[in-house]
């Protein structure tokens, strides 16, 4: 297990951030610290200074126990949350305000309930100035890609949880973001739907290979989808404690890949490290 | 607990028949020398019905209905517009809301009927004093609903819209506005009802036309039949307006999940 510690150390970019020969990473979080002010309590340090880089075209998952601050890292990348310290750079440029290059698929339902599925996707283009007719045509196209061609006129409450996620995915992807941020997007879904959604996501991703930062508490899901799995420790002052390249061949089917011996090997290796953190979280939660 | 619709209707009619039968009996058949419901105080169902028919046949009622309807619609439109505008403004400017909070509460705590004489003094006996009374009722209902609606927009929907790149103006059009409208429409029945209450109470207190005026005139000459006839017409009027509101609501809020068991 010493090798992993080495990897953790290597995560930190060289001091001074001298530009390398490579293109700048799609997402660079350097020494990001996140804390929350809770009235009447000392400052809650959710995430200790942490660094994470996501290269262009790379699919990276962040896995960690509940409440470890995985989502806050995502929000910092999206520009929804200002980190207490450190730098966020997107394609080499420091992030100011919201991250316009990123699409964000939220854990909870984020569709506008007063718009139909089609309108929910089309609005993402319309606000950018696309003509309504064009926006509708492209939206219909995307609904087809996520397998909902015939559901355009439904309102979100008339769709199942999985269907709403598909609409959400279409809504995010229709804008063609260069970076995809996903916060336990398939968390509320049942196991079968999750695998189907995972495969759908990989198929869509394979077409143009965006940089993906995918947050999940499900290690199997993370391994099945990713190029790299990053493990976070239990909060408070959570940090990245492991970084594992996933060398499974692509294209993958998220259901079949779980039967691969290499999958099990990776799973065992990562779980050994994660287990200690999970135990720690539960240990701290019980008074 | 399921009941056959035909049977339900039959039972509902039965209630009306029993109630009206009891009324007719109490008013016309003496029990031990005294009437249970003396005609002078209670009139009789037959007389009331005759009066209603007569009001419609002679055509005198239309003018009164028209006046009351006009007042109600004006009170609703003006009160809603004001409530939406101010509600929106306050929700987006928390400091403003905080400054005005005690005054809003104070005015809202005031029973609005006491404002009627003031409005009459200011605006005269015409329709506008009634409209003002209705507005003072409708405004606060809509205001509180819209205020709540804008403040309670789902933070996830909002964050999602922001990540899409919506400007403040686009957020207003696509997120805040529909959300506030849905809250406004959820109080549509109440606010339309209050607009009507404002109109009728205003007419009752001093007017030259309208259903409230009609009832007040009849009461002034101990014409109980006239009072009941006016009440009956008023009730039917409210039911028709309510039906219309329900139609509008169903049209505008198709996107909302139907609460279980509410669809009759």
Boltz contact constraints between the chains, C-beta under 6 A:
constraints:
  - contact:
      token1: [A, 80]
      token2: [B, 159]
      max_distance: 6.0
  - contact:
      token1: [A, 104]
      token2: [B, 163]
      max_distance: 6.0
  - contact:
      token1: [A, 106]
      token2: [B, 156]
      max_distance: 6.0
  - contact:
      token1: [A, 106]
      token2: [B, 160]
      max_distance: 6.0
  - contact:
      token1: [A, 108]
      token2: [B, 156]
      max_distance: 6.0
  - contact:
      token1: [A, 110]
      token2: [B, 156]
      max_distance: 6.0
  - contact:
      token1: [A, 110]
      token2: [B, 157]
      max_distance: 6.0
  - contact:
      token1: [A, 110]
      token2: [B, 160]
      max_distance: 6.0
  - contact:
      token1: [A, 113]
      token2: [B, 255]
      max_distance: 6.0
  - contact:
      token1: [A, 114]
      token2: [B, 178]
      max_distance: 6.0
  - contact:
      token1: [A, 114]
      token2: [B, 255]
      max_distance: 6.0
  - contact:
      token1: [A, 124]
      token2: [B, 164]
      max_distance: 6.0
  - contact:
      token1: [A, 127]
      token2: [B, 166]
      max_distance: 6.0
  - contact:
      token1: [A, 127]
      token2: [B, 170]
      max_distance: 6.0
  - contact:
      token1: [A, 155]
      token2: [B, 255]
      max_distance: 6.0
  - contact:
      token1: [A, 157]
      token2: [B, 257]
      max_distance: 6.0
